[in-house]
């Protein structure tokens, strides 16, 4: 009875705190839930067992529920970034649940009141924003793939939300593998309906990235257009270029996912940003034509090896690369724009 299905099925004997935990967990079933308790993030039930194995930390127990022990493990808040980084690199998604008030405030609502908690963000491979969790000079792309079945129109959109760039381009099934090999996204969003298509499913599963299937309704082009116009504060998207419906669908799904994973901490829209505040992300929107050269992944790897400088001998001077950036975020932003400009060549 330690798995989440059994645990959530038995609510009548749950303590107030455990009832709160189960309710929040039920709303985030595909994530490991970091549940804030004082100076620790605690995990329970199957989440605790998974995290204990992945992180090599002790698995303990906390009371009983539904007639069985409740598995538990935890990580200190001050060291959470390191544990998050390890979990994300292993392909896990994490929901970070914070205390929204202190115990004294909770007691004012009643002696048995539980401290209010809420998920403040979802951490996934493609939505990292913390500098401590990112490579300072490398991109961390979140990508979205959309397809319109009627006219077989495909589009790939991507963003690095730590820097603010969002790019979209049309793709073909033949060129998809090449595009993904070029971008190397940390996470790829796609309609769950693609898994029912043998060709599309094969292309997705052959990519070396974390796949995140979403309900196909999240890729509806009409809803996506409304979402994009609201975010950018424009009456028409033509201000950014001429987009096909698949491109709009990919961009809209990407923006929707970014906003959802930030869970109320989403960046301000461009029109509401104010001096001294963090710039809105994503806010630089670029339409890019499809690459002329559809390099397959093995050919691209071989070409990069031939064109790369030797591992021994003189190294290029620092000024030859964009590591001159004043901050990790600026370095990623400069790198992303350069990558977009050279999309017709090798990355």
Rosetta blueprint (number, residue, H / E / L):
1 X L
2 X L
3 X L
4 X H
5 X H
6 X H
7 X H
8 X H
9 X H
10 X L
11 X L
12 X L
13 X L
14 X L
15 X L
16 X H
17 X H
18 X H
19 X H
20 X H
21 X H
22 X H
23 X H
24 X H
25 X H
26 X H
27 X H
28 X L
29 X L
30 X L
31 X L
32 X E
33 X E
34 X E
35 X E
36 X E
37 X E
38 X L
39 X L
40 X E
41 X E
42 X E
43 X E
44 X E
45 X H
46 X H
47 X H
48 X H
49 X H
50 X H
51 X H
52 X H
53 X H
54 X H
55 X H
56 X L
57 X L
58 X L
59 X L
60 X E
61 X E
62 X E
63 X E
64 X E
65 X E
66 X L
67 X L
68 X E
69 X E
70 X E
71 X E
72 X E
73 X E
74 X E
75 X E
76 X E
77 X H
78 X H
79 X H
80 X H
81 X H
82 X H
83 X H
84 X H
85 X H
86 X H
87 X H
88 X H
89 X H
90 X L
91 X L
92 X L
93 X L
94 X E
95 X E
96 X E
97 X E
98 X E
99 X E
100 X L
101 X L
102 X L
103 X H
104 X H
105 X H
106 X H
107 X H
108 X H
109 X L
110 X L
111 X L
112 X L
113 X L
114 X L
115 X L
116 X L
117 X E
118 X E
119 X E
120 X E
121 X E
122 X E
123 X E
124 X L
125 X L
126 X L
127 X L
128 X L
129 X L
130 X L
131 X H
132 X H
133 X H
134 X L
135 X L
136 X L
137 X L
138 X L
139 X L
140 X L
141 X L
142 X E
143 X E
144 X E
145 X E
146 X E
147 X E
148 X E
149 X L
150 X L
151 X L
152 X L
153 X E
154 X E
155 X E
156 X E
157 X E
158 X E
159 X E
160 X E
161 X L
162 X L
163 X L
164 X L
165 X E
166 X E
167 X E
168 X E
169 X E
170 X E
171 X E
172 X L
173 X H
174 X H
175 X H
176 X H
177 X H
178 X H
179 X H
180 X H
181 X H
182 X H
183 X H
184 X L
185 X L
186 X L
187 X E
188 X E
189 X E
190 X E
191 X E
192 X H
193 X H
194 X H
195 X H
196 X H
197 X L
198 X H
199 X H
200 X H
201 X H
202 X H
203 X H
204 X H
205 X H
206 X L
207 X L
208 X L
209 X L
210 X E
211 X E
212 X E
213 X E
214 X E
215 X L
216 X H
217 X H
218 X H
219 X H
220 X L
221 X H
222 X H
223 X H
224 X H
225 X H
226 X H
227 X H
228 X H
229 X H
230 X H
231 X H
232 X H
233 X L
234 X L
235 X L
236 X L
237 X H
238 X H
239 X H
240 X L
241 X L
242 X L
243 X L
244 X L
245 X H
246 X H
247 X H
248 X H
249 X H
250 X H
251 X H
252 X H
253 X H
254 X H
255 X H
256 X H
257 X H
258 X H
259 X H
260 X H
261 X H
262 X H
263 X L
264 X L
265 X L
266 X L
267 X L
268 X L
269 X L
270 X H
271 X H
272 X H
273 X L
274 X L
275 X L
276 X L
277 X L
278 X L
279 X L
280 X L
281 X L
282 X L
283 X L
284 X E
285 X E
286 X E
287 X E
288 X L
289 X L
290 X L
291 X L
292 X L
293 X L
294 X L
295 X L
296 X L
297 X H
298 X H
299 X H
300 X H
301 X H
302 X H
303 X H
304 X H
305 X H
306 X H
307 X H
308 X L
309 X L
310 X L
311 X L
312 X L
313 X L
314 X L
315 X L
316 X L
317 X L
318 X H
319 X H
320 X H
321 X L
322 X H
323 X H
324 X H
325 X L
326 X L
327 X L
328 X H
329 X H
330 X H
331 X H
332 X H
333 X H
334 X H
335 X H
336 X H
337 X H
338 X H
339 X H
340 X H
341 X H
342 X L
343 X L
344 X L
345 X L
346 X L
347 X L
